[in-house]
Amino acid sequence: MRNKIKISVLVVAILSLGYVAIGQQKVSLSLHHDVRLGLIGDDIGNKAGTINILARLKMQGHQQKQGYIVVFPEFEYAEIEGNYKRYSANVGYTFNNLILEGFETSAHIGWGFIDRYSKNFFSFGGSGEIAYKLNDTIKVSIIGQLTERKDLKWMYNDNAIRFSGFAGLEINLN
């Protein structure tokens, strides 16, 4: 019962982000894949080609002098033991008027939960992103992500924050 209440609160928070989208200048969808799991695997038995996708529905605020605020729900899925799923709500700031034309750098923080082995674990995280705008519709980007992994504490008594590196595309939807 307690987990259902926590999940309900998170779902309401994520859905509330949709309301925020009404005041947003742009809405985009980004899809990324974990580079390490995709190319070489890891040292705990996940082979090269292991699926680990990260999806974001980004809602961009109005342009300010150096950049804009961004909010987004995020979903991560990895085909690892126990089928890892992470849902989170995030907020950040993107700098797009710095030195290099077409480049953007962003910092984000978020809170959500991990679903693994049908158990739920609350989790916080942060990420940094570097993107290059190919045109008004498409950006290529890399994301460095730090995530609190309470599922690992439950499984191995390892209360750790893990790093993941992702590469992918962002597509402007409007």
Sine and cosine of phi, psi and omega as CSV:
sin_phi,cos_phi,sin_psi,cos_psi,sin_omega,cos_omega
0.00,0.00,-0.68,0.74,-0.03,-1.00
-0.88,0.48,-0.67,0.75,0.03,-1.00
-0.91,0.42,-0.59,0.81,0.02,-1.00
-0.90,0.44,-0.62,0.79,0.03,-1.00
-0.91,0.41,-0.70,0.72,0.00,-1.00
-0.89,0.46,-0.68,0.73,0.01,-1.00
-0.90,0.43,-0.66,0.75,0.02,-1.00
-0.86,0.50,-0.68,0.74,0.02,-1.00
-0.89,0.46,-0.68,0.73,0.01,-1.00
-0.91,0.41,-0.66,0.75,0.02,-1.00
-0.88,0.48,-0.69,0.73,0.03,-1.00
-0.88,0.48,-0.66,0.75,0.02,-1.00
-0.89,0.46,-0.69,0.73,-0.01,-1.00
-0.92,0.39,-0.68,0.73,0.03,-1.00
-0.90,0.43,-0.52,0.85,0.04,-1.00
-0.90,0.44,-0.48,0.88,0.05,-1.00
-0.88,0.47,-0.52,0.85,0.05,-1.00
-0.88,0.47,-0.61,0.79,0.05,-1.00
-0.90,0.44,-0.64,0.77,0.02,-1.00
-0.89,0.45,-0.48,0.87,-0.04,-1.00
-0.87,0.49,-0.44,0.90,-0.01,-1.00
-0.86,0.52,-0.59,0.80,-0.02,-1.00
-1.00,-0.02,0.21,0.98,-0.06,-1.00
-1.00,-0.04,0.49,-0.87,0.01,-1.00
-0.98,0.21,-0.65,0.76,-0.02,-1.00
-0.64,-0.77,0.47,-0.88,0.10,-0.99
-0.81,-0.58,0.72,-0.69,-0.02,-1.00
-0.65,-0.76,0.35,-0.94,0.05,-1.00
-0.89,-0.46,0.76,-0.65,0.06,-1.00
-0.86,-0.51,0.64,-0.77,0.06,-1.00
-0.79,-0.62,0.80,-0.60,-0.03,-1.00
-0.72,-0.70,0.37,-0.93,0.06,-1.00
-0.80,-0.61,0.61,-0.80,0.05,-1.00
-0.90,0.44,0.87,-0.49,-0.10,-1.00
-0.91,0.42,-0.73,0.68,-0.06,-1.00
-0.89,0.45,-0.76,0.65,0.01,-1.00
-0.91,0.41,-0.55,0.84,0.01,-1.00
-0.94,0.35,-0.62,0.78,-0.11,-0.99
-0.99,-0.14,-0.68,0.74,-0.11,-0.99
-0.79,-0.62,-0.15,0.99,-0.06,-1.00
0.98,0.18,-0.31,-0.95,0.01,-1.00
-0.71,-0.71,-0.09,-1.00,-0.07,-1.00
-1.00,-0.05,0.20,0.98,0.03,-1.00
-0.86,-0.51,0.40,0.92,0.15,-0.99
0.97,-0.23,-0.05,1.00,0.07,-1.00
-1.00,0.08,0.88,-0.48,-0.12,-0.99
-0.99,0.15,0.27,-0.96,0.09,-1.00
-0.81,0.58,0.66,-0.75,-0.03,-1.00
1.00,-0.08,-0.02,1.00,0.04,-1.00
-0.88,0.47,0.77,-0.64,-0.01,-1.00
-0.95,0.32,0.78,-0.63,0.15,-0.99
-0.47,-0.88,1.00,-0.09,-0.06,-1.00
-0.97,-0.26,0.49,-0.87,0.03,-1.00
-0.79,-0.61,0.85,-0.53,-0.01,-1.00
-0.86,-0.51,0.69,-0.72,0.01,-1.00
-0.73,-0.69,0.65,-0.76,0.16,-0.99
-0.95,-0.32,0.99,-0.13,-0.15,-0.99
-1.00,-0.02,0.72,-0.69,0.05,-1.00
-0.89,-0.46,0.92,-0.40,-0.12,-0.99
-1.00,-0.05,0.75,-0.66,0.09,-1.00
-0.97,0.25,0.02,-1.00,-0.01,-1.00
-0.94,0.35,0.58,-0.81,-0.01,-1.00
-0.87,0.50,0.74,-0.67,0.12,-0.99
-0.93,-0.37,-0.17,-0.99,-0.08,-1.00
-0.85,0.53,-0.75,0.66,-0.07,-1.00
-0.96,-0.28,-0.15,0.99,-0.05,-1.00
0.17,-0.99,-0.53,-0.85,-0.06,-1.00
-0.43,-0.90,0.39,-0.92,0.09,-1.00
-0.99,0.16,0.54,-0.84,0.05,-1.00
-0.71,-0.71,0.66,-0.75,0.11,-0.99
-0.80,-0.61,0.54,-0.84,0.00,-1.00
-0.29,-0.96,0.63,-0.78,0.27,-0.96
-0.98,0.19,0.47,-0.88,-0.07,-1.00
-0.68,-0.74,0.59,-0.81,0.07,-1.00
-0.74,-0.68,0.75,-0.67,0.07,-1.00
-0.83,-0.56,0.70,-0.72,0.03,-1.00
-0.73,-0.68,0.75,-0.66,0.05,-1.00
-0.75,-0.66,0.73,-0.68,0.05,-1.00
-1.00,0.07,0.92,0.39,0.08,-1.00
-0.91,-0.40,0.11,-0.99,-0.01,-1.00
-0.76,0.64,0.83,-0.56,-0.01,-1.00
1.00,0.05,0.10,1.00,-0.02,-1.00
0.68,0.73,1.00,0.01,-0.04,-1.00
-0.96,0.27,0.80,-0.60,0.12,-0.99
-0.73,-0.68,0.73,-0.69,0.03,-1.00
-0.76,-0.65,0.75,-0.66,0.03,-1.00
-0.87,-0.48,0.72,-0.69,0.00,-1.00
-0.48,-0.88,0.35,-0.94,0.12,-0.99
-0.92,-0.39,0.72,-0.70,-0.16,-0.99
-0.71,-0.71,0.42,-0.91,0.10,-1.00
-0.64,-0.77,0.52,-0.85,0.00,-1.00
-0.26,-0.97,-0.12,-0.99,0.02,-1.00
-0.71,-0.70,0.69,-0.72,0.02,-1.00
-0.92,-0.39,0.81,-0.58,0.09,-1.00
-1.00,-0.08,0.85,-0.53,-0.01,-1.00
-0.76,-0.65,0.07,1.00,0.04,-1.00
-0.83,-0.55,0.79,0.62,0.01,-1.00
-0.99,-0.17,-0.86,-0.52,-0.15,-0.99
-1.00,-0.06,-0.74,0.67,-0.13,-0.99
-1.00,-0.10,0.81,-0.58,0.01,-1.00
-0.90,0.43,0.73,-0.68,0.05,-1.00
1.00,0.01,-0.26,0.97,-0.01,-1.00
-1.00,-0.09,0.56,-0.83,0.08,-1.00
-0.75,-0.66,0.60,-0.80,0.13,-0.99
-0.81,-0.59,0.65,-0.76,-0.07,-1.00
-0.70,-0.72,0.45,-0.89,0.14,-0.99
-0.75,-0.66,0.70,-0.72,-0.06,-1.00
-0.70,-0.72,0.48,-0.88,0.19,-0.98
-0.79,-0.62,0.45,-0.89,-0.04,-1.00
-0.41,-0.91,0.24,-0.97,0.00,-1.00
-0.62,-0.79,0.64,-0.77,0.00,-1.00
-0.13,-0.99,-0.51,-0.86,0.03,-1.00
-0.59,-0.81,0.41,-0.91,0.05,-1.00
-0.96,-0.29,0.71,-0.71,0.09,-1.00
-0.92,-0.39,0.90,-0.43,0.01,-1.00
-0.55,-0.84,0.70,-0.71,-0.09,-1.00
0.81,0.59,0.57,0.82,-0.02,-1.00
0.86,0.50,0.42,0.91,0.10,-0.99
-0.90,-0.44,0.48,-0.88,-0.02,-1.00
-0.91,-0.41,0.69,-0.72,-0.01,-1.00
-0.74,-0.68,0.84,-0.54,0.05,-1.00
-0.94,0.35,0.51,-0.86,-0.15,-0.99
-0.45,-0.89,0.59,-0.81,0.15,-0.99
-0.91,-0.41,0.26,-0.97,0.00,-1.00
-0.26,-0.97,0.12,-0.99,0.05,-1.00
-0.52,-0.85,0.41,-0.91,0.03,-1.00
-0.51,-0.86,0.40,-0.92,0.13,-0.99
-0.82,-0.57,0.57,-0.82,-0.06,-1.00
-0.67,-0.74,0.64,-0.77,0.15,-0.99
-0.86,-0.51,0.81,-0.58,-0.05,-1.00
-0.78,-0.62,0.49,-0.87,0.11,-0.99
-0.84,-0.54,0.80,-0.59,-0.05,-1.00
-0.99,0.12,0.94,-0.34,0.04,-1.00
-0.96,0.28,-0.64,0.77,0.06,-1.00
-0.34,-0.94,-0.19,-0.98,-0.03,-1.00
-0.94,0.35,-0.20,0.98,-0.06,-1.00
-0.95,-0.32,-0.58,0.81,-0.16,-0.99
-0.84,-0.54,0.69,-0.73,0.14,-0.99
-0.82,-0.58,0.57,-0.82,0.21,-0.98
-0.97,-0.23,0.59,-0.81,-0.05,-1.00
-0.45,-0.89,0.33,-0.95,0.15,-0.99
-0.84,-0.54,0.58,-0.81,-0.03,-1.00
-0.79,-0.61,0.75,-0.66,0.18,-0.98
-0.97,-0.26,0.81,-0.58,-0.13,-0.99
-0.81,-0.59,0.73,-0.68,0.16,-0.99
-0.93,-0.38,0.80,-0.61,-0.06,-1.00
-0.74,-0.67,0.73,-0.68,0.13,-0.99
-0.94,0.33,0.80,-0.60,-0.10,-0.99
-0.90,-0.43,0.98,0.21,0.03,-1.00
-0.93,0.37,-0.34,0.94,0.09,-1.00
-0.89,0.45,-0.57,0.82,0.02,-1.00
-0.95,0.32,-0.53,0.85,0.08,-1.00
-0.90,0.44,-0.70,0.71,0.02,-1.00
-0.89,0.45,-0.66,0.75,-0.07,-1.00
-0.98,0.20,-0.69,0.72,-0.17,-0.98
-0.79,-0.61,0.13,0.99,-0.12,-0.99
0.83,0.55,0.62,0.78,-0.02,-1.00
-0.90,-0.43,1.00,-0.07,-0.01,-1.00
-1.00,0.10,1.00,0.02,-0.18,-0.98
-0.82,-0.57,0.35,-0.94,0.20,-0.98
-0.95,-0.32,0.80,-0.61,-0.08,-1.00
-0.94,-0.35,0.55,-0.83,0.07,-1.00
-0.98,-0.18,0.64,-0.77,0.14,-0.99
-0.69,-0.73,0.57,-0.82,0.06,-1.00
-0.89,-0.45,0.77,-0.63,-0.07,-1.00
-0.84,-0.54,0.46,-0.89,0.13,-0.99
-0.72,-0.70,0.60,-0.80,-0.01,-1.00
0.01,-1.00,-0.36,-0.93,-0.08,-1.00
-0.83,-0.55,0.47,-0.88,0.14,-0.99
-0.82,-0.57,0.76,-0.65,-0.05,-1.00
-0.87,-0.49,0.83,-0.55,0.04,-1.00
-0.95,0.30,0.79,-0.62,-0.07,-1.00
-1.00,-0.07,-0.11,0.99,0.02,-1.00
-0.74,-0.68,0.00,0.00,0.00,0.00
